[in-house]
Amino acid sequence: MHLSDFDFHLPEELIAQFPPQQRTGSRLLLVRDAQTFQDRQFPDLLDELTPDDVLVFNNTRVLKARLFGQKGSGGKVELLVERVTGDCSALAHIRASHSPQAGSELTLACGVRVSVTGRAGSLFSLQFDEPVLTVLDRCGQLPLPPYIERSPEGNDDERYQTVYAREPGAVAAPTAGLHFDEALLQKIRDKGVELAQVTLHVGAGTFQPVRVENLAEHTMHSEWFEVPAETVAAIERAHARGGRVVAVGTTTLRALESAAASGELRAGSAETSLFILPGYQFKVVDRLLTNFHLPKSTLLMLVSAFSGYDTMMAAYRHAIEQRYRFFSYGDAMLLTRK
């Protein structure tokens, strides 16, 4: 398949710029096949789950990863921390009129000094004079996605974070999880549905456009993930009782499928650059809860692999006709594996 196969026209006004008033206040499109769609509300997800199922979440926590400062020359710099590599070290994207050289020093707006120690591909290796997580918490700004055309506001610190976020390390939220509040999670537990977690630290690469028409030439960005032993056990129990593995978000799906690359789901942590295209054979996930994705994006390719290309193109046409809200703060859909 080619990049142009995954293009579609999205009216700009359908790109959600703000979250709904309530977390569960979004809509939910149930996708059965290319002809069967149901327009529901997000809390109706409860009706789609059975006590035999297991619902798997990505518990990554978004860092306040955007920092502002200046070079020794006085030139302004903007940093986006991509990955914390040590207590006081990180890899970051740097935006400046001239890229800083190894050995140069940056001063953040809050006074923290940062040394540029080298390059790792398109990223800069940085050494902070304080622990990175402390600096980000005190000095950083939440990195809203590029299609949200405004600066972060007061409630973004809460709303661009899932209620179950635990493990700091992401620069973008696992947005399918933004629809859950504690009350809905409790109703799901009360129904007898088992809940499990993985960690995948979403990188800025998730927003990078695919630049090649021949998708076989695309190099997928790498992200760190961990699948705990208790999650593997929960999935095995669900399948043993005839239940389904429901992944909350494409990041959860990528973590689970990456952990099953050998053919068997295994606990552990690793890097993944798994690129899922139509034709991929899924090993773990049976249903997928996800938001609506960018045209020509690897995530649109992933959901097309999951539910079928024709089904997803029809679902997106339906969503646009019915004025669903798109992307991070938008509405959701529940997909069934083809």
N, C-alpha and C positions, 0 to 999 in steps of 0.2 A: 504494500500500500504506500501511498505518497502523502506528503504533508497537505497538499491541496484537498485530499479526500476528507480532511477533518476541519475544513473551514465552514463557517456559517455566519450569517449577518445577525449581529446582536444589537438591537436598539440601545443607544447609550443610556437612556433613562431607566433601563432595567437593571443596571449595575447598582447594587445596593451600596449607598454611601454611609448608612447608619444602621445599627442593629435594630430589630423590632423592639417595641417597648418592653415586652416580656421575652425571656429566652425561648419559651415554648410557643411564642406567638407567630411562628413562621408557618408556612404551608408545607405540605408533604405530598409529593407526586408518587403514587404507587405505579410502578412499571412492571406489567406482567409479560407483555410481548409487544410486537410492533403495532398491534391494533388495540391493545387493552391498557388504558390509563385510567387512574382514579385520582381525582383532585380531593385531597383531604387536608386536615390540620395536623401539625406535628404530634400532638398528644395521641392521635389515633395510631401511632406506632405501636402502642401497647396492645392493640387488637391483633397485630401482625406477629406477635411473639407467643411462643408456647413454653410451658415449664420445662420442656425437653431441650430448649435452645440455650446457647451461651452467647452473650453479647460481649464483644471484646473492644476495649477502648485504648487509645494512645494517651498515656498520662504525662507526656512531655509538657514542660512549662515554658512559655515564651519569655525570652530575656528582653530587658530594655536595651536592645543591642545597638541602637543608633547613638553615636557620640559626635560632638562638635568640638573643634579646637583650631589650633593654628600651628604652622611650621615655625622653625627658628627664624625664617625669613619674614615671618608675619603673614604669609599666605594662609587663607582659610582651608581647612580640611574637614571632611565628613567621613566618619568611620562607621562601618556596619560589621560588627563582630559576627563572623560566620560560625566559629567554633572555639570554645574554650579548651585549650590544650594542656593547661597546667594551672596551678594556683594563681600565678601571676603572668601567664602567657596565653596568647590567643592568635588565631588566624582571622584576618578581616579584609573586607573590601575597603578601599580608600578612594574617595573622590576629591580631587584637587586639580588646580590648573596645571601643575607639574607633579608627577608622582615623586614621593619622597624616596630617597636613596637609603640603602642599608647603612646603619650607623647614625642616621639622623634622628633628631628628637622632636616629638610633638608635645604640645601642652594643651590639655583639654580645657574647656571653658570653666570647669570646676577646679582647675589648678593641678590636677593629676598629670604627672609626666609619663610619657610613653615612648619607648625606644623602638625604632624599626630595625629588626635584626636580620631581615632577609625576605626572600620571596618563595612562595610555593605555588607555582602556576600563576593564576590571576590574583591570588591572595597574598597579603603581606603578613609576615611573622612579626608579632609585637610582644614587647615585654613591658608590663606595667609596674609602677613602683608601689602598688597596693594590690591586694587580691582582686582579680578581674570581676568576680561576681559582686563584690562589695562596691566596686567602682560603677558597674552597670546599674546596680540598684539605686545608688545615690545620684549618679550623673546622667544616666542614659535615658533615652526616649524610646517608647514603644515603636517598633518598626511596622507601621500599618502597610498593607500591600500597595503596590504602585497604582492600582486602579481605584483606590480610595483617594480621591483628589482633595484632601484636606489634611490639616495637621491633627495629631492626636488630641482628643479632648478628655475631660475629667473621667467619664465613665468608660473610656476605651481600655484603661488599665485593668478594669474588671471584665468587661464584655468581650474583649479580644483574648480571653483566657477561659479554658473550660473550668467548670466547678470542681473537677477532679484532677486538675493539673498538679503534679507533684515534683517531677524531675526537671530541674532547669537545664536548658540547652538549646531550645528551638529559637529561630528567628522568624517563624511564621506559625500561626496557630493551626492545629488539626481541626479545621473549621466545622466538620460534620458534628463534632462534639459540642459546639457552642450552643446547640439547641436544647441541651439537657439542663434542667435545674434539679435541685435536691429532691423536690417533691415527686417529679416524674421518675427519677432513679429509684425512689423508695417504692413507688407503685410497681415498677418492674420487678424489684426484689420480692414484693408481696405476692406477685403472680407466680413466683417460684423460678423465675429465669435466673440462671447463674451469670454473674458478672466477672470478667477477667480483664487483665491489663497487659499491655506491652509498652515499650518506650521506643519511639523513633524521633530523633531530634531533627525537625524539619529545617532544611537549609534554604538560603536565598535562591539556590538553583531551581527551586520549584517554580519560580517566576520567570526563569530565563526562557526566551523563545527558542523554538526549534528552528535552526537556520539552514537546514538542508532539505531539499525536496524528496530525495531518496532516504527514507527513514532508516534503512540499514546502515547509513553513514553517521547517524546521530550518536553522540557519546553522552550517556546519562550521567548526571551529577551523583556524587556519592553521599550517603547519609549513614550515621551510626544508629544501630538499633539493638534492643535486647528483648528476648522472649524468655520470661521466667519459667521455671519448671512447673510451678503451680498453674500457669496458663496452659501449658501443654497438657497437663493432667485434666484440666477443665474441658478442653477441646476433645480429648479422648473419651471422657465421660459422656459428653453431648452426643458424639457420633455413635457411641455404644448404645445409647438409649433411643437412637433414631432422630435426634434433634439436629438442628442446623447451627453452623458457626456464622454469626452475624457480625461483620466487621463494621465498626463505626469509623468511617473515613478511609480514604485511599492509603493514608500512611500506615494505618493498622494493617490493611490488606498487604501492603508491600513488606512489612515486617514479618507477617506470618508466612507469606509465600517465599520470602527469602530464607527464612529459617527451615523451610521444607524443600530447599533446592536439591537435596540428595534424594528426594522422594519420600522422606519420612520427616515429620515435624520434630525438631530437636531444640531443646532449651540452649540458651547461650547468647552471646553478643558478638557483633561483627559489623563490618561496613557492607552496605548494599548499594549497587548501582543497577539494580534490576529494572529493565525497560520492558514493560508489558504491552504487547501489541496484539491485535486480533490474530488468533492462531495459538496463543499461549494456552497451555493446559493447566488449569488451576488445581491445586492439590489440597487446599485447606478450607477456603472461604466459600460459603454457600449463598449468603446474601450480603449485600453491601448498602450501607447508608452513606450517602454522600451529597455534597452540594453540587451546583452546576458549575461547569468549568469553562476556561477560556477557549476560544477557537484556536485550532492548531496546537493545542497543548498536549503534553504527554499524558496528562490525567484524562483528557477526553479519549485518547487512544486506549488507556487502561479500561475505562468503563465500557468502551466499545468491544474490547476483548471479553469483558465479563458477561455482558448481556446480549452481545451481537451488534454489529455495525448498523444494520438497518433499523433495529429496535432503538438504538440510542439516537440516531439521526431523527427518527420519528418522534421520540420523546422530547428532544430539544425543540423541534418545530412546535409541538404541543405546548411546551412550557412558554415559548415566546408568544404564541397566540393567546394563551391564558394569562399572560402578564406576570409570570413568576419573577421573583427577584433573584439576581445572579451573584455568584462568587461568595466571598468570605462571610459577609453579613446577610446573605440572601437565604433563599428557601432550600429545601432538601428534597431528595428523592430516595426511594427504597427500591433496590434492584435485586432481581433473582438471577442466579448464574444460569447461563444458556445451557 
